[in-house]
Amino acid sequence: MSSMEAQERSRGMGEVTILAVASAFRGIRDNLRMVVWQPFVLSLGVPMSSLGGLESLMDVTRIAVQPVFGEASDAYGRKRFLALGELLMVVAGGTFILARSWHLVSIGVVLTSLSFAMFPVWNALVAELAEPSQLGFVYSIIGTGYMAAGLVATLAAGFIADLYGYPSVFTIFVGVGLLSLLLVLLKLRETKAEEPDREFNLAQIARSLIGAMKPKPNLRGFYVAMSVDLFAFSMGHRILYGMLTKGYGYTPSMLGILSAAMTCTMAVFQIPLGKIADRAGYVLFLAISQMISCFLLWALLLSKEFWVVLATQAIMGVSAAFWMPAEQAWIASNVDPKERARAIGGYATFRGLVAFPAPFIGGVLFDAFGFDVPILLNLILALVDVALILVLVKEKVA
């Protein structure tokens, strides 16, 4: 290996390290919010159907702007949009600290979803810093940083909420968000040069939104299978913490332990599985993940005892470790690199539009019929999705 090659490799590893640290800050921040979010909203007197409605509001807001941010970052670069996303999350945390009713919570939900809409930009930046042959491996490293740091946050969030109240959790959330913002501004390298001659106007934005609903023929099978997955789990497993709190008296501390179990197994398994996925194939890993999840959903139907639910969430982390690197690497490797952020944003918008009513539907079903019906429908659709993945998704279509 020449000295120049050694320098390039060292630089690449340094950039992956920065991405992993940035992902770790996000992991702490997001997991603090995730553990307490649903019980926090319920503590304000909001019913499960309205909690599901807030989750759907988060989705539809993110969906509306996601392809716009992707298209804009293809034209103007990645870094400024990532910094904006971090700032929006900090402001959202401030609204949750002050919230005493659903009105201010709704504003925070919109700000949070605008921040989440930057995910295609982040995903594109990661792909541009990684070697094409190691996409799954790099995504798994970054995902593991997210999960490993989030593990501490998940345990801490529930106990802090029980001891000091929800505002204390959101105060820490804001502090970590500020650290993440500083890291993006000071350390993250721009990977996409600004293209001043590239068209980006209201007409282009409209075309981006319309184009998101018209995937290229070679991508349609993947879009369909992933959309069914998102609808299924948004209707059931996504509102699990709220259903356990409302229906079975689970406390924030108990939810923190559940989340920590899932986060821990995901962090442990994601890097080795991500590396194997690059060789074994992404489609196989997606199908395995979905089959594991089906078994776990069935177990939740049989028992809501804490130790049973804890076991399901720990194994669900393994399922997610199969799924996440495979999904991200598949879409990143099967679209045009010159328009990667727009393409990833369009994909996320398509499946998000299909799935955004699902949390509200799940909440209504819980209020009407209890815990088992949303989870049962989640299970049935997940079983259907196993077949869709195996039949419709091809390994390489670009």
CORJO-V256154 format. One record per residue. N is the residue number from 1. RES is the residue in three letters. NEAR is the number of other C-alpha atoms within 12 Angstrom. Layout:
n = (N N)
res = (RES RES)
near = (NEAR NEAR)
This chain:
n = (1 2 3 4 5 6 7 8 9 10 11 12 13 14 15 16 17 18 19 20 21 22 23 24 25 26 27 28 29 30 31 32 33 34 35 36 37 38 39 40 41 42 43 44 45 46 47 48 49 50 51 52 53 54 55 56 57 58 59 60 61 62 63 64 65 66 67 68 69 70 71 72 73 74 75 76 77 78 79 80 81 82 83 84 85 86 87 88 89 90 91 92 93 94 95 96 97 98 99 100 101 102 103 104 105 106 107 108 109 110 111 112 113 114 115 116 117 118 119 120 121 122 123 124 125 126 127 128 129 130 131 132 133 134 135 136 137 138 139 140 141 142 143 144 145 146 147 148 149 150 151 152 153 154 155 156 157 158 159 160 161 162 163 164 165 166 167 168 169 170 171 172 173 174 175 176 177 178 179 180 181 182 183 184 185 186 187 188 189 190 191 192 193 194 195 196 197 198 199 200 201 202 203 204 205 206 207 208 209 210 211 212 213 214 215 216 217 218 219 220 221 222 223 224 225 226 227 228 229 230 231 232 233 234 235 236 237 238 239 240 241 242 243 244 245 246 247 248 249 250 251 252 253 254 255 256 257 258 259 260 261 262 263 264 265 266 267 268 269 270 271 272 273 274 275 276 277 278 279 280 281 282 283 284 285 286 287 288 289 290 291 292 293 294 295 296 297 298 299 300 301 302 303 304 305 306 307 308 309 310 311 312 313 314 315 316 317 318 319 320 321 322 323 324 325 326 327 328 329 330 331 332 333 334 335 336 337 338 339 340 341 342 343 344 345 346 347 348 349 350 351 352 353 354 355 356 357 358 359 360 361 362 363 364 365 366 367 368 369 370 371 372 373 374 375 376 377 378 379 380 381 382 383 384 385 386 387 388 389 390 391 392 393 394 395 396 397 398)
res = (MET SER SER MET GLU ALA GLN GLU ARG SER ARG GLY MET GLY GLU VAL THR ILE LEU ALA VAL ALA SER ALA PHE ARG GLY ILE ARG ASP ASN LEU ARG MET VAL VAL TRP GLN PRO PHE VAL LEU SER LEU GLY VAL PRO MET SER SER LEU GLY GLY LEU GLU SER LEU MET ASP VAL THR ARG ILE ALA VAL GLN PRO VAL PHE GLY GLU ALA SER ASP ALA TYR GLY ARG LYS ARG PHE LEU ALA LEU GLY GLU LEU LEU MET VAL VAL ALA GLY GLY THR PHE ILE LEU ALA ARG SER TRP HIS LEU VAL SER ILE GLY VAL VAL LEU THR SER LEU SER PHE ALA MET PHE PRO VAL TRP ASN ALA LEU VAL ALA GLU LEU ALA GLU PRO SER GLN LEU GLY PHE VAL TYR SER ILE ILE GLY THR GLY TYR MET ALA ALA GLY LEU VAL ALA THR LEU ALA ALA GLY PHE ILE ALA ASP LEU TYR GLY TYR PRO SER VAL PHE THR ILE PHE VAL GLY VAL GLY LEU LEU SER LEU LEU LEU VAL LEU LEU LYS LEU ARG GLU THR LYS ALA GLU GLU PRO ASP ARG GLU PHE ASN LEU ALA GLN ILE ALA ARG SER LEU ILE GLY ALA MET LYS PRO LYS PRO ASN LEU ARG GLY PHE TYR VAL ALA MET SER VAL ASP LEU PHE ALA PHE SER MET GLY HIS ARG ILE LEU TYR GLY MET LEU THR LYS GLY TYR GLY TYR THR PRO SER MET LEU GLY ILE LEU SER ALA ALA MET THR CYS THR MET ALA VAL PHE GLN ILE PRO LEU GLY LYS ILE ALA ASP ARG ALA GLY TYR VAL LEU PHE LEU ALA ILE SER GLN MET ILE SER CYS PHE LEU LEU TRP ALA LEU LEU LEU SER LYS GLU PHE TRP VAL VAL LEU ALA THR GLN ALA ILE MET GLY VAL SER ALA ALA PHE TRP MET PRO ALA GLU GLN ALA TRP ILE ALA SER ASN VAL ASP PRO LYS GLU ARG ALA ARG ALA ILE GLY GLY TYR ALA THR PHE ARG GLY LEU VAL ALA PHE PRO ALA PRO PHE ILE GLY GLY VAL LEU PHE ASP ALA PHE GLY PHE ASP VAL PRO ILE LEU LEU ASN LEU ILE LEU ALA LEU VAL ASP VAL ALA LEU ILE LEU VAL LEU VAL LYS GLU LYS VAL ALA)
near = (8 8 9 10 11 12 13 17 18 14 17 22 20 19 29 34 26 27 38 31 32 40 40 33 40 46 36 39 43 41 41 47 47 41 50 44 43 42 39 41 39 34 25 22 17 26 29 40 33 31 42 40 31 38 40 35 32 37 39 33 30 37 40 34 36 44 43 43 45 48 43 38 44 41 31 27 31 41 36 31 38 42 34 32 36 43 32 31 40 36 33 36 41 30 29 38 27 21 24 20 20 25 18 23 34 29 27 35 38 33 33 41 33 37 39 40 43 44 41 43 46 48 44 43 42 46 42 35 34 33 23 20 21 30 40 44 36 42 49 43 39 42 49 42 35 35 44 38 34 40 39 32 42 41 35 37 45 40 26 29 33 25 16 16 21 38 28 28 39 42 29 30 43 33 26 34 40 30 28 37 34 23 27 34 24 16 21 30 28 28 28 30 21 20 17 13 11 17 18 23 15 13 13 21 24 18 20 36 31 20 24 35 30 21 27 21 15 20 33 26 29 38 39 34 37 45 33 36 43 33 37 40 36 38 45 45 41 35 44 44 41 42 41 35 30 30 24 20 19 29 32 41 31 33 44 38 34 38 43 40 33 36 43 35 34 41 41 31 35 39 35 26 39 42 28 26 38 33 21 18 27 40 38 29 39 43 35 32 36 43 33 30 40 35 27 34 41 28 26 34 27 17 21 29 18 22 18 20 33 30 27 34 37 30 35 39 36 37 36 40 46 47 40 42 46 44 43 44 42 41 44 43 35 31 28 21 24 26 32 36 45 45 41 49 45 43 45 46 44 40 37 41 34 30 36 36 31 41 43 33 36 43 43 27 29 33 25 16 19 25 36 31 27 39 42 31 31 41 35 28 31 40 31 26 36 31 26 27 35 25 18 25 33 26 30 20 20 16)
